[in-house]
Amino acid sequence: MLLYGVTLDKGEIAAYPCCMASIKRGHHTVPRFYLDGFANDDRQLGVAQLSSKKRFPSSTGDATVFRDFYNIDSRADPNAVEDLLSEIEGDAAAVFRNVLVDRCWPLGIEQRAMLATFLALQRTRTPSHRQMVDEIKEIMADVLESTGRGDAVIPVGLDQVDSKTVHIQSMLDIEQHAPCYFGRRWWLVQFGRKRLLTSDSPVGLLPHPDAPADAALGVGTAWVILFPMSPTVGLMMVAPDREDEPIDIARGRADGILDGSTYLAKLFNETAIDNARESIFHHPDDGNLVPADLPSPRGRQLETSPGPPE
């Protein structure tokens, strides 16, 4: 797979053994530059932890850091994935500055593509998506067992390769996911009095109001994708209308700027809280945005239906 000038052989992506190269151990699953946008001048965040129900300050250097989360089995460069992520984050940080500091909107095609790439990667790079791989393997095994095929061979990608390998392969398949962000109407929502928080899974999906309750929800089917860019700016990506021309979407002609309202602030914040896997993040002065009764962490990432009656 060729991304940002880096070729990754799928055979190299696996739980790595000890090797001679210097290995970067601590990996952010949400980029530090993004978390810095919600921190104070000392790079301190407010954290609400769902499992313990505790609230505490944390450095952006420590938040969402996992040991060896993206390391791969490549003696030539075990840091290939982490280095690739860092390069993408650097490009994305420049786009953030253009939007938040220089107030550039709408974006040009290249910057739009960069931000779409970043969002596609952020959606899939988290621990919750790695957990999904395990859940998919369990579901497949249960289905085979229930149909009397418990001794059947599960596809190689899910049985003979570990969850880390499958997860990294899928998250780097950016060309499959990024168009689902790129090809939408982008609305920049700017807030005055109201403030936004974020979470360890900051890309949120909203279904169409008329969608069936059991309809699948993904980046391709979501009516709206929400992403808090800072405590005062949110990005709302809305599915295009049938009459929208792709070239108009690509050039930002369907994009716009909205004044943030109480309703929109609530929508962004409730989505961020509902989407959190383990932690909600906010500026230290915005602790009042976090509900008194924290939700429990989501035990499973996938919801299954029993299917039609026999």
Long-range contacts (C-beta under 8 A, 24 or more apart in sequence): 1-172, 1-173, 3-84, 3-172, 3-174, 4-84, 4-87, 4-88, 6-80, 6-83, 6-84, 6-87, 8-72, 8-80, 8-81, 8-84, 8-172, 9-74, 10-169, 12-72, 12-73, 12-74, 12-80, 13-72, 13-73, 13-81, 13-164, 13-165, 13-168, 13-169, 14-72, 14-73, 14-161, 14-162, 14-164, 14-165, 15-73, 15-162, 15-164, 15-165, 16-68, 16-71, 16-72, 16-73, 16-74, 16-78, 17-73, 19-75, 19-78, 20-75, 21-75, 21-76, 21-77, 21-78, 21-79, 22-79, 23-68, 23-71, 23-78, 23-79, 24-71, 24-79, 24-82, 25-67, 25-68, 25-71, 26-65, 26-66, 26-67, 27-65, 27-66, 27-67, 27-68, 27-69, 27-70, 27-71, 27-82, 27-85, 28-63, 28-64, 28-65, 29-64, 29-65, 29-66, 29-69, 29-125, 29-126, 29-127, 29-200, 30-63, 30-64, 30-122, 30-126, 30-200, 30-202, 31-85, 31-89, 31-92, 31-93, 31-122, 32-60, 32-61, 33-89, 33-92, 33-93, 33-96, 34-96, 34-198, 34-202, 35-60, 35-63, 35-64, 35-281, 36-60, 37-96, 37-100, 37-229, 37-230, 37-231, 38-197, 38-198, 38-230, 38-231, 38-281, 38-282, 38-283, 39-283, 39-284, 40-283, 40-284, 40-285, 44-284, 45-281, 45-282, 45-283, 45-284, 46-281, 46-282, 46-283, 46-284, 46-286, 46-287, 46-290, 47-279, 47-280, 47-281, 48-279, 48-280, 48-282, 48-290, 48-294, 49-278, 49-279, 50-276, 50-277, 50-278, 50-279, 50-280, 50-294, 50-295, 50-296, 50-297, 51-278, 51-296, 51-297, 53-294, 55-287, 55-290, 57-284, 63-200, 63-279, 63-281, 64-200, 64-279, 66-127, 69-127, 70-125, 70-168, 72-168, 81-168, 81-172, 84-172, 85-121, 85-125, 88-117, 88-118, 88-121, 89-118, 91-118, 92-117, 92-118, 96-229, 99-188, 99-229, 99-233, 100-229, 100-230, 100-233, 105-188, 105-252, 105-255, 105-257, 106-186, 106-251, 106-252, 106-253, 106-255, 106-256, 107-186, 107-252, 107-255, 108-252, 109-250, 109-251, 112-182, 112-186, 112-250, 112-252, 113-178, 113-182, 115-181, 116-178, 116-179, 116-181, 116-182, 117-174, 117-178, 119-178, 119-181, 119-203, 119-225, 119-227, 120-174, 120-177, 120-178, 120-180, 120-181, 120-219, 121-171, 121-174, 122-202, 122-203, 123-177, 123-203, 123-219, 124-170, 124-171, 124-177, 125-171, 126-200, 126-201, 126-277, 127-200, 127-277, 127-278, 128-201, 128-277, 128-298, 128-301, 129-167, 129-170, 129-171, 129-301, 130-163, 130-164, 130-167, 131-300, 131-301, 132-301, 132-302, 133-158, 133-163, 133-166, 133-167, 133-170, 134-163, 135-300, 135-301, 135-302, 136-302, 137-163, 139-302, 139-304, 177-219, 180-219, 180-220, 181-219, 181-225, 181-237, 182-249, 182-250, 183-240, 183-246, 183-249, 183-250, 184-225, 184-237, 184-238, 184-239, 184-240, 184-249, 185-237, 185-238, 185-239, 185-240, 185-244, 185-249, 185-254, 185-255, 185-256, 186-235, 186-236, 186-237, 186-252, 186-254, 186-255, 187-235, 187-236, 187-237, 187-238, 187-255, 187-256, 187-257, 187-258, 188-233, 188-234, 188-235, 188-236, 188-255, 188-256, 188-257, 188-258, 189-233, 189-234, 189-235, 189-236, 189-257, 189-258, 189-259, 189-260, 189-264, 189-268, 190-232, 190-233, 190-257, 190-258, 190-259, 190-260, 191-231, 191-232, 191-233, 191-234, 191-260, 191-264, 191-265, 192-232, 192-259, 192-260, 194-260, 194-261, 194-262, 194-264, 194-265, 195-231, 195-232, 195-265, 195-282, 195-283, 195-286, 195-289, 196-228, 196-230, 196-231, 196-232, 196-233, 196-234, 196-265, 196-268, 196-269, 196-272, 196-289, 197-228, 197-231, 197-269, 197-272, 197-273, 197-280, 197-281, 197-282, 197-283, 197-286, 197-289, 197-290, 198-228, 198-272, 198-280, 198-281, 198-282, 199-272, 199-273, 199-275, 199-276, 199-277, 199-279, 199-280, 199-281, 200-276, 200-277, 200-278, 200-279, 200-281, 201-275, 201-276, 201-277, 202-227, 202-228, 202-272, 202-275, 203-227, 203-275, 204-271, 204-272, 204-274, 204-275, 206-267, 206-271, 208-239, 214-305, 226-267, 226-268, 226-271, 226-272, 228-268, 228-272, 231-282, 231-283, 231-286, 232-260, 234-260, 234-264, 234-268, 236-264
